[in-house]
């Protein structure tokens, strides 16, 4: 089983859209996939609202962290074969406090280990924070994919994340940035594409365009590949998934 995460300190950079589209492509490729919405805002869960709404009331974060509720009790199926979901829950906005108070240091790793029997891929859609939860995610994930809009403000958030990784003595090689919401009409975006900053080592090939089809995901409540399979955005996510499969050896 491989574990990947989508993380960024900034919101609104295409993190959830990437998590949803890659999860859908992985499942369509026959990889048993678990998508875990760790962001209390629940955007990923909202895309799967018809299925997530049928799930029974979620246990509180404190009960999960204390080991009183198995993590498997949070899993719900979706309409897509090979794709299951752990929906977001408001109580998980306090999960960092619960991990500090009751966690054992490798709590997330312990939760995910039993999933190896049922899934080939676990995808974590992460909240935009650097915290105890982020530290555990960075430690357990095989790859952390970081969407970056081609701006210097995004570069600043990337450098902050890298400083956190260094401070916590985590493996920088796990982190793979990719360019997101790219608008080729903007000169700065074209500059980033033509000559990426040296700080962006291990930049994933290709980029995700700024496209109306990504915004229409909310209208269709599905991945781009399902309602606009020949669109530029769909082809971009397919290329991303192809590169990820190669990296992860899936």
Backbone bond lengths (Angstrom), bond angles and torsions (degrees), N, CA, C in turn:
res aa  C-N    CA-C-N  psi(-1)  N-CA   C-N-CA  omega(-1)  CA-C   N-CA-C  phi
1 X - - - 1.465 - - 1.519 110.51 -
2 X 1.326 116.66 134.78 1.450 122.66 176.30 1.529 109.22 -106.94
3 X 1.323 115.01 145.38 1.463 121.57 178.18 1.522 108.10 -120.74
4 X 1.336 116.41 125.42 1.459 119.87 175.16 1.520 108.42 -126.30
5 X 1.335 115.26 156.32 1.458 120.96 179.46 1.512 109.97 -132.79
6 X 1.321 115.40 147.74 1.457 121.85 170.69 1.520 106.99 -111.39
7 X 1.336 115.66 119.61 1.461 119.58 -172.91 1.523 110.22 -141.67
8 X 1.320 114.82 144.43 1.458 121.38 170.32 1.520 108.05 -160.49
9 X 1.323 116.25 146.07 1.460 120.36 177.26 1.520 112.26 -68.30
10 X 1.333 117.24 -25.38 1.451 122.26 -178.29 1.518 110.35 -98.83
11 X 1.317 115.23 144.86 1.450 120.01 171.52 1.517 110.19 -88.89
12 X 1.322 117.24 167.36 1.451 121.34 176.25 1.506 115.69 70.04
13 X 1.347 116.59 29.89 1.465 119.95 -178.37 1.536 112.22 -113.60
14 X 1.329 116.67 7.11 1.467 119.43 178.61 1.514 114.27 93.26
15 X 1.322 117.20 16.17 1.470 120.93 -178.09 1.532 111.52 -65.79
16 X 1.319 116.28 -50.82 1.457 120.02 -178.08 1.524 111.47 -67.25
17 X 1.329 117.11 -39.83 1.469 120.12 178.06 1.521 110.55 -59.07
18 X 1.332 116.45 -40.72 1.466 119.96 178.68 1.526 110.61 -66.64
19 X 1.323 117.30 -43.73 1.470 120.56 -179.55 1.525 110.95 -60.27
20 X 1.331 116.52 -44.98 1.461 121.46 -178.92 1.529 111.16 -65.15
21 X 1.333 116.56 -46.30 1.467 120.00 -177.36 1.519 112.01 -67.83
22 X 1.327 117.34 -40.50 1.473 119.56 179.47 1.523 110.41 -68.98
23 X 1.319 117.21 -38.53 1.468 119.75 177.04 1.517 110.78 -61.08
24 X 1.334 116.48 -43.23 1.460 120.59 179.57 1.527 111.46 -64.59
25 X 1.322 117.22 -44.05 1.463 120.67 -179.94 1.521 111.54 -65.71
26 X 1.336 116.54 -38.43 1.468 119.83 178.22 1.521 110.43 -63.39
27 X 1.336 116.14 -45.35 1.467 120.10 179.56 1.530 110.75 -64.25
28 X 1.335 116.47 -42.82 1.464 120.05 178.90 1.525 111.22 -63.89
29 X 1.325 115.93 -23.66 1.461 121.93 177.95 1.527 111.91 -84.19
30 X 1.329 116.18 0.54 1.464 120.58 177.70 1.509 114.72 88.38
31 X 1.334 118.04 10.88 1.465 121.35 178.66 1.521 108.55 -89.43
32 X 1.332 119.26 117.57 1.467 120.55 177.19 1.531 109.57 -60.88
33 X 1.321 116.41 115.69 1.458 121.84 -167.92 1.523 111.35 -122.97
34 X 1.331 115.31 137.64 1.458 122.08 172.96 1.522 107.88 -116.07
35 X 1.317 116.76 122.36 1.461 122.97 178.65 1.525 108.12 -106.42
36 X 1.333 116.13 118.75 1.460 120.90 -176.64 1.528 108.89 -110.81
37 X 1.329 115.47 117.27 1.455 121.97 178.98 1.530 108.85 -87.83
38 X 1.320 116.13 96.26 1.465 121.73 -178.66 1.526 112.90 -88.79
39 X 1.315 117.13 -5.57 1.456 121.47 179.98 1.530 108.71 -87.35
40 X 1.334 117.16 120.62 1.461 121.48 -176.22 1.525 112.94 -59.78
41 X 1.347 118.18 -20.51 1.459 120.45 177.64 1.530 111.75 -66.26
42 X 1.323 116.54 -26.09 1.456 120.78 171.57 1.516 116.11 73.55
43 X 1.329 118.34 26.96 1.467 120.20 -178.71 1.526 111.84 -63.23
44 X 1.334 116.41 -43.22 1.466 119.53 178.78 1.522 110.65 -60.87
45 X 1.327 117.10 -44.86 1.459 121.17 179.49 1.526 111.22 -61.39
46 X 1.340 116.16 -35.18 1.463 120.30 -177.87 1.522 111.52 -62.33
47 X 1.334 116.70 -34.96 1.457 118.99 177.66 1.524 111.84 -62.56
48 X 1.323 116.05 -27.11 1.459 121.11 -179.10 1.526 110.01 -109.32
49 X 1.339 116.49 27.08 1.468 122.05 -172.84 1.523 114.60 -52.12
50 X 1.327 120.41 -41.45 1.462 118.52 -179.01 1.526 113.01 -58.32
51 X 1.346 116.08 -35.92 1.453 119.09 179.79 1.533 111.06 -84.80
52 X 1.339 116.94 -43.83 1.456 120.88 -177.64 1.514 111.30 -62.83
53 X 1.325 117.03 -32.22 1.460 120.55 -178.37 1.521 112.18 -66.91
54 X 1.339 116.36 -22.10 1.452 120.32 179.88 1.520 112.40 -80.65
55 X 1.353 115.69 -15.12 1.463 120.07 -177.30 1.527 109.65 -66.72
56 X 1.325 115.92 146.71 1.452 119.38 177.43 1.530 109.63 -67.78
57 X 1.311 114.85 163.89 1.459 120.26 -178.94 1.520 110.46 -53.18
58 X 1.322 116.39 132.14 1.450 121.45 -175.12 1.531 111.63 -75.67
59 X 1.317 117.44 141.86 1.459 119.84 175.12 1.518 110.85 -64.22
60 X 1.317 116.75 152.74 1.452 120.93 178.29 1.523 110.40 -69.14
61 X 1.345 114.92 151.28 1.459 120.67 -178.66 1.520 111.77 -55.75
62 X 1.333 116.56 -39.65 1.460 120.41 -177.81 1.517 111.27 -60.39
63 X 1.327 117.48 -39.99 1.465 120.54 -179.16 1.528 110.94 -68.12
64 X 1.326 115.82 -36.86 1.465 119.58 179.22 1.527 110.06 -68.16
65 X 1.326 116.83 -47.29 1.462 120.84 -178.20 1.524 111.29 -63.24
66 X 1.326 116.86 -38.19 1.465 120.67 180.00 1.522 112.60 -73.69
67 X 1.327 117.25 -8.20 1.458 120.40 -179.98 1.513 113.45 84.24
68 X 1.334 117.93 12.04 1.460 121.13 -179.36 1.522 112.04 -82.58
69 X 1.326 116.50 -17.32 1.460 121.53 177.42 1.526 108.89 -130.32
70 X 1.339 119.08 118.50 1.468 120.80 178.01 1.519 110.60 -61.03
71 X 1.325 116.23 141.48 1.453 120.63 -177.51 1.526 111.49 -61.97
72 X 1.329 116.31 -27.04 1.456 119.99 179.83 1.514 113.47 -63.07
73 X 1.350 117.11 -21.70 1.460 120.81 179.49 1.530 112.01 -70.80
74 X 1.318 116.80 -11.79 1.456 120.64 -179.56 1.525 112.22 -89.67
75 X 1.322 117.80 -12.98 1.471 121.45 -172.63 1.528 110.94 -76.91
76 X 1.326 115.94 135.59 1.459 121.93 173.99 1.523 108.66 -129.36
77 X 1.291 116.77 152.05 1.454 120.86 179.50 1.530 109.64 -81.39
78 X 1.318 116.27 163.29 1.462 122.25 173.39 1.524 108.40 -120.87
79 X 1.312 115.96 177.86 1.464 120.32 179.82 1.518 111.94 -72.92
80 X 1.328 117.50 -11.10 1.461 122.57 -178.02 1.525 110.74 -94.11
81 X 1.310 116.63 126.91 1.457 120.87 174.44 1.520 109.58 -59.99
82 X 1.311 117.06 137.60 1.464 124.18 178.23 1.533 113.60 76.92
83 X 1.336 117.97 9.30 1.463 119.65 179.80 1.521 110.84 -129.01
84 X 1.331 116.16 116.31 1.453 122.84 174.20 1.519 109.64 -112.85
85 X 1.318 115.36 164.55 1.462 121.10 -173.16 1.525 110.75 -137.03
86 X 1.342 115.40 138.47 1.460 120.38 162.94 1.525 105.24 -105.07
87 X 1.337 117.26 106.27 1.468 119.74 -175.93 1.524 111.71 -68.82
88 X 1.324 114.88 157.62 1.454 120.43 173.51 1.523 109.45 -68.46
89 X 1.324 115.27 156.48 1.459 120.61 176.83 1.518 108.10 -143.01
90 X 1.335 118.30 138.70 1.470 119.91 -178.15 1.513 114.28 -55.00
91 X 1.338 117.58 -31.58 1.461 119.30 -177.94 1.528 111.74 -65.51
92 X 1.342 116.67 -22.48 1.461 119.76 -177.83 1.527 113.25 -77.10
93 X 1.338 116.57 -2.56 1.466 118.25 172.68 1.530 110.65 -66.89
94 X 1.330 115.74 -19.17 1.468 120.90 179.47 1.523 112.21 -103.40
95 X 1.327 117.12 15.97 1.459 119.05 -173.15 1.529 112.68 -64.02
96 X 1.337 117.63 -30.77 1.467 119.69 178.10 1.524 110.86 -62.98
97 X 1.330 116.41 -42.49 1.465 120.10 178.03 1.524 110.69 -63.70
98 X 1.329 115.72 -39.98 1.470 119.49 -179.94 1.530 111.09 -68.13
99 X 1.324 116.82 -37.89 1.467 119.96 178.59 1.530 110.45 -66.35
100 X 1.324 116.55 -40.11 1.463 120.04 178.34 1.526 110.90 -64.56
101 X 1.318 115.39 -37.14 1.463 120.42 -175.05 1.521 112.91 -81.92
102 X 1.340 116.47 -39.97 1.469 120.02 -171.72 1.527 113.96 -122.92
103 X 1.354 118.60 -12.69 1.457 120.47 -175.64 1.516 112.62 -68.47
104 X 1.332 114.03 155.45 1.465 119.60 -176.50 1.524 113.02 -101.98
105 X 1.321 118.10 2.22 1.458 120.16 178.48 1.511 113.22 109.57
106 X 1.333 116.92 -36.14 1.465 121.26 177.25 1.524 109.28 -128.83
107 X 1.321 115.25 41.58 1.461 121.20 -173.37 1.516 112.17 -59.92
108 X 1.331 117.02 -47.66 1.456 120.51 -177.83 1.524 111.29 -62.74
109 X 1.321 116.88 -40.39 1.464 120.70 177.92 1.533 110.27 -61.26
110 X 1.307 117.06 -41.56 1.466 121.41 179.07 1.522 110.92 -64.80
111 X 1.338 116.88 -38.00 1.457 119.75 178.17 1.521 111.81 -65.20
112 X 1.326 116.49 -39.50 1.459 120.23 -172.29 1.531 113.75 -82.48
113 X 1.315 117.57 -24.17 1.469 120.47 -176.49 1.527 113.48 -53.16
114 X 1.340 120.44 -43.91 1.469 119.88 -179.76 1.526 113.61 -66.33
115 X 1.326 118.03 -18.50 1.465 121.35 -178.28 1.524 111.93 -69.80
116 X 1.310 116.40 -16.18 1.462 121.55 -177.74 1.528 112.43 -58.04
117 X 1.326 116.46 -26.27 1.462 120.50 -177.86 1.531 112.08 -74.70
118 X 1.329 117.30 -23.75 1.463 120.55 -172.20 1.521 114.91 -116.35
119 X 1.336 117.61 -18.15 1.463 119.60 -172.66 1.521 111.77 -129.92
120 X 1.334 114.19 146.55 1.455 119.77 173.82 1.514 111.80 -95.17
121 X 1.352 115.43 -19.53 1.459 120.55 -177.18 1.521 109.60 -147.14
122 X 1.333 115.70 131.92 1.462 122.17 171.39 1.520 107.62 -115.79
123 X 1.334 116.35 129.23 1.464 121.89 179.90 1.518 108.67 -115.19
124 X 1.322 116.61 125.65 1.462 122.53 -179.72 1.523 109.44 -106.64
125 X 1.328 116.28 118.55 1.462 120.68 172.30 1.525 106.46 -93.72
126 X 1.322 117.11 110.22 1.462 122.21 -165.91 1.524 112.89 -95.93
127 X 1.324 116.92 151.16 1.469 119.98 172.00 1.527 110.58 -69.95
128 X 1.339 117.51 153.68 1.471 120.62 -176.79 1.528 112.09 -81.84
129 X 1.321 116.26 68.97 1.469 121.06 -179.92 1.521 109.85 -142.37
130 X 1.323 115.30 160.62 1.456 122.47 166.77 1.525 105.90 -111.60
131 X 1.321 116.73 111.47 1.451 121.30 -166.72 1.520 109.53 -154.61
132 X 1.302 115.77 -173.80 1.455 121.06 176.30 1.527 110.31 -61.87
133 X 1.331 116.47 -41.53 1.458 119.57 177.81 1.520 110.70 -62.94
134 X 1.334 117.22 -45.09 1.465 120.68 178.98 1.520 110.78 -59.02
135 X 1.327 116.40 -41.29 1.460 120.26 179.67 1.525 111.04 -60.86
136 X 1.327 116.71 -41.96 1.471 119.69 178.82 1.527 111.11 -68.91
137 X 1.328 116.67 -38.48 1.462 120.17 177.45 1.519 110.32 -61.80
138 X 1.326 116.56 -46.25 1.460 120.73 -178.83 1.523 111.64 -63.27
139 X 1.321 116.74 -31.19 1.461 120.61 -179.20 1.527 112.16 -75.78
140 X 1.335 116.81 -37.50 1.465 119.74 -172.56 1.532 113.09 -90.19
141 X 1.334 117.52 -26.48 1.469 120.27 -175.44 1.523 111.53 -72.16
142 X 1.333 115.27 143.02 1.464 120.03 173.82 1.522 110.46 -74.70
143 X 1.334 116.47 -33.53 1.458 122.17 177.54 1.523 109.14 -145.16
144 X 1.331 115.29 141.12 1.459 121.38 173.73 1.520 106.96 -117.93
145 X 1.332 116.33 116.32 1.454 121.74 -178.37 1.531 108.99 -98.72
146 X 1.336 115.01 127.52 1.461 121.42 -172.13 1.528 109.67 -117.69
147 X 1.335 118.10 107.07 1.468 120.07 177.85 1.529 110.71 -74.64
148 X 1.309 115.87 133.89 1.459 121.50 -179.32 1.522 109.97 -131.63
149 X 1.314 116.80 123.23 1.456 120.51 169.92 1.530 107.17 -71.07
150 X 1.322 119.04 139.44 1.477 120.57 -176.30 1.533 112.62 -70.52
151 X 1.319 116.88 71.70 1.463 122.59 176.74 1.523 108.24 -139.18
152 X 1.323 115.99 161.67 1.457 120.03 -179.86 1.522 111.51 -72.90
153 X 1.338 117.72 -24.67 1.459 119.98 175.12 1.520 110.41 -65.95
154 X 1.322 116.52 -38.99 1.461 120.25 175.69 1.528 110.75 -64.40
155 X 1.308 116.53 -38.28 1.459 120.30 177.28 1.530 110.61 -61.98
156 X 1.325 116.69 -36.09 1.458 120.31 177.90 1.529 110.75 -63.20
157 X 1.334 117.48 -42.25 1.466 120.60 178.55 1.531 110.66 -66.29
158 X 1.351 116.71 -36.09 1.466 120.89 176.73 1.530 110.57 -62.88
159 X 1.320 116.63 -42.64 1.462 120.52 179.83 1.529 111.64 -67.10
160 X 1.334 117.16 -35.25 1.463 120.70 176.13 1.527 110.51 -64.47
161 X 1.317 115.67 -41.27 1.458 119.87 178.72 1.527 110.95 -65.23
162 X 1.321 116.16 -41.29 1.458 120.18 179.18 1.529 111.49 -64.50
163 X 1.330 116.87 -36.40 1.464 120.58 177.33 1.524 110.55 -65.05
164 X 1.333 116.82 -39.02 1.462 121.95 177.28 1.528 110.17 -63.04
165 X 1.322 116.18 -43.91 1.466 121.41 179.85 1.523 110.68 -61.07
166 X 1.313 116.01 -43.56 1.462 120.74 178.68 1.513 111.07 -63.56
167 X 1.331 116.27 -44.15 1.460 121.23 -179.16 1.519 111.67 -61.69
168 X 1.335 116.69 -35.99 1.463 121.25 -178.07 1.532 112.25 -91.74
169 X 1.335 116.43 3.26 1.463 121.93 177.76 1.528 111.52 57.96
170 X 1.331 115.80 45.55 1.458 121.95 179.15 1.527 109.89 -98.32
171 X 1.321 115.95 165.06 1.457 122.07 -174.88 1.528 111.17 -81.03
172 X 1.321 117.45 109.66 1.464 121.45 -178.91 1.523 112.74 -67.48
173 X 1.324 116.94 -23.15 1.458 120.12 -177.65 1.528 112.20 -67.55
174 X 1.324 116.44 -17.06 1.465 120.01 178.46 1.526 112.47 -71.71
175 X 1.326 116.72 -21.01 1.453 120.98 -169.56 1.528 110.83 -91.37
176 X 1.337 114.63 125.79 1.460 120.92 -178.69 1.522 109.13 -126.98
177 X 1.329 117.81 104.70 1.459 119.63 176.98 1.522 110.91 -75.24
178 X 1.322 115.81 154.06 1.463 119.88 171.36 1.528 108.31 -143.53
179 X 1.313 116.33 148.79 1.452 121.63 -178.06 1.520 110.15 -81.10
180 X 1.325 115.15 132.22 1.460 121.55 -173.20 1.526 109.70 -129.94
181 X 1.337 115.51 151.89 1.463 121.77 177.72 1.530 111.01 55.26
182 X 1.312 114.99 43.41 1.464 121.52 -177.49 1.525 110.21 -79.01
183 X 1.315 115.12 127.14 1.461 122.02 177.81 1.533 107.58 -116.48
184 X 1.308 116.54 104.29 1.463 120.75 -174.84 1.524 112.71 -68.87
185 X 1.322 117.61 -8.12 1.461 119.43 175.43 1.522 110.91 -74.19
186 X 1.331 117.52 -17.53 1.461 121.54 -177.80 1.528 109.59 -94.38
187 X 1.325 116.02 131.40 1.462 120.40 -175.66 1.519 112.08 -63.41
188 X 1.335 117.59 -38.55 1.463 119.90 -179.88 1.522 111.06 -64.06
189 X 1.320 117.01 -39.36 1.461 120.71 177.92 1.531 110.42 -63.57
190 X 1.325 116.34 -41.45 1.464 119.20 178.59 1.520 110.77 -65.40
191 X 1.328 117.35 -36.65 1.466 121.09 177.79 1.519 111.35 -62.92
192 X 1.334 116.73 -42.17 1.463 120.47 178.72 1.525 110.61 -63.50
193 X 1.328 116.21 -38.08 1.462 119.70 179.71 1.525 111.09 -68.67
194 X 1.306 116.59 -43.66 1.463 121.36 -176.26 1.530 111.87 -73.39
195 X 1.330 115.86 -40.72 1.472 120.60 -178.43 1.521 109.56 -138.17
196 X 1.333 117.68 83.24 1.466 119.86 -179.04 1.533 111.30 -61.45
197 X 1.329 117.54 144.47 1.463 120.17 177.05 1.528 111.41 -55.77
198 X 1.332 116.53 145.77 1.456 121.19 -178.08 1.527 112.45 -60.57
199 X 1.332 116.30 -25.51 1.466 120.12 -179.35 1.525 112.48 -68.10
200 X 1.328 117.08 -16.72 1.466 120.47 -177.94 1.525 110.98 -91.47
201 X 1.312 115.30 63.62 1.458 119.98 174.35 1.529 108.82 -69.56
202 X 1.316 115.68 152.06 1.460 121.75 178.72 1.529 112.12 61.51
203 X 1.346 116.50 29.66 1.458 120.72 177.25 1.525 109.95 -62.26
204 X 1.326 116.15 128.30 1.459 120.95 -178.48 1.528 109.66 -67.45
205 X 1.321 116.93 138.74 1.461 121.27 -179.86 1.526 110.32 -62.84
206 X 1.328 115.71 146.76 1.451 120.38 179.81 1.523 111.67 81.57
207 X 1.330 115.52 -175.25 1.456 120.12 178.07 1.527 108.71 -159.06
208 X 1.341 115.34 160.64 1.457 120.72 176.53 1.521 108.10 -97.94
209 X 1.326 118.35 121.96 1.466 120.70 -175.57 1.534 112.05 -77.66
210 X 1.313 114.59 157.07 1.463 120.48 168.88 1.521 105.99 -76.59
211 X 1.323 117.41 107.14 1.460 120.24 -170.71 1.518 110.74 -140.47
212 X 1.318 115.68 145.07 1.465 121.01 -179.70 1.524 111.25 -64.70
213 X 1.342 116.93 -28.55 1.463 119.25 -179.67 1.525 111.79 -63.78
214 X 1.327 118.06 -31.95 1.463 120.23 176.54 1.521 109.52 -66.81
215 X 1.325 117.34 -40.56 1.458 121.17 177.74 1.528 111.01 -66.15
216 X 1.322 117.16 -31.08 1.471 121.42 -178.86 1.522 112.36 -73.65
217 X 1.320 117.68 -7.31 1.466 119.67 175.40 1.529 110.84 -55.63
218 X 1.341 116.63 -36.50 1.459 120.18 178.85 1.513 112.63 -65.78
219 X 1.320 116.15 -34.99 1.470 120.77 178.21 1.516 111.05 -66.92
220 X 1.331 116.43 -41.04 1.468 121.15 -175.95 1.527 112.62 -93.36
221 X 1.325 116.67 -13.53 1.471 121.50 -175.65 1.529 110.94 52.49
222 X 1.313 115.72 46.77 1.464 120.24 -179.95 1.518 109.92 -159.74
223 X 1.327 114.76 170.08 1.457 121.24 178.39 1.525 110.29 -70.48
224 X 1.328 115.93 155.76 1.464 121.48 -178.22 1.524 111.06 -59.84
225 X 1.324 116.54 -37.05 1.467 120.15 -177.00 1.519 113.04 -61.91
226 X 1.333 117.61 -17.78 1.468 120.58 -177.97 1.522 113.52 -91.66
227 X 1.347 118.63 -26.59 1.465 118.37 -179.43 1.530 112.97 -116.28
228 X 1.333 116.88 -13.77 1.471 119.77 176.86 1.522 108.66 -144.78
229 X 1.342 117.14 63.25 1.464 121.21 -170.89 1.522 115.13 -64.24
230 X 1.324 117.91 -19.53 1.471 120.49 -178.79 1.528 112.12 -103.24
231 X 1.304 117.07 6.69 1.460 120.88 -178.02 1.523 110.82 -73.68
232 X 1.328 115.62 162.69 1.462 120.97 178.01 1.521 110.85 -60.72
233 X 1.332 116.73 -40.42 1.465 120.64 -179.61 1.524 111.25 -64.76
234 X 1.335 116.85 -43.60 1.457 120.46 179.36 1.523 111.12 -61.18
235 X 1.313 116.49 -43.70 1.468 120.74 179.35 1.524 110.82 -64.75
236 X 1.338 117.14 -34.91 1.466 120.96 178.99 1.522 110.82 -66.87
237 X 1.336 117.14 -43.24 1.467 119.90 178.17 1.532 111.21 -67.29
238 X 1.337 116.46 -35.34 1.461 119.58 177.29 1.523 110.94 -63.93
239 X 1.332 117.58 -40.79 1.462 120.92 176.76 1.531 110.04 -64.58
240 X 1.328 116.92 -41.01 1.457 120.36 178.37 1.527 110.29 -60.70
241 X 1.325 117.35 -45.88 1.457 121.01 -179.66 1.538 110.39 -63.42
242 X 1.316 117.38 -39.49 1.469 121.28 177.84 1.525 110.26 -59.80
243 X 1.328 116.59 -44.08 1.465 120.51 179.31 1.515 112.03 -67.95
244 X 1.325 116.27 -37.73 1.458 120.33 178.39 1.524 111.68 -65.28
245 X 1.325 115.65 -43.56 1.467 119.52 178.14 1.520 111.00 -56.70
246 X 1.323 115.52 -40.76 1.461 120.17 -179.69 1.520 110.09 -66.51
247 X 1.332 117.39 -43.81 1.459 121.58 179.25 1.522 111.72 -62.68
248 X 1.337 115.70 -42.69 1.465 121.83 -174.15 1.525 112.76 -86.64
249 X 1.338 116.05 -9.94 1.464 121.78 -179.07 1.524 110.79 59.01
250 X 1.323 115.23 46.88 1.475 120.87 178.59 1.530 110.27 -90.61
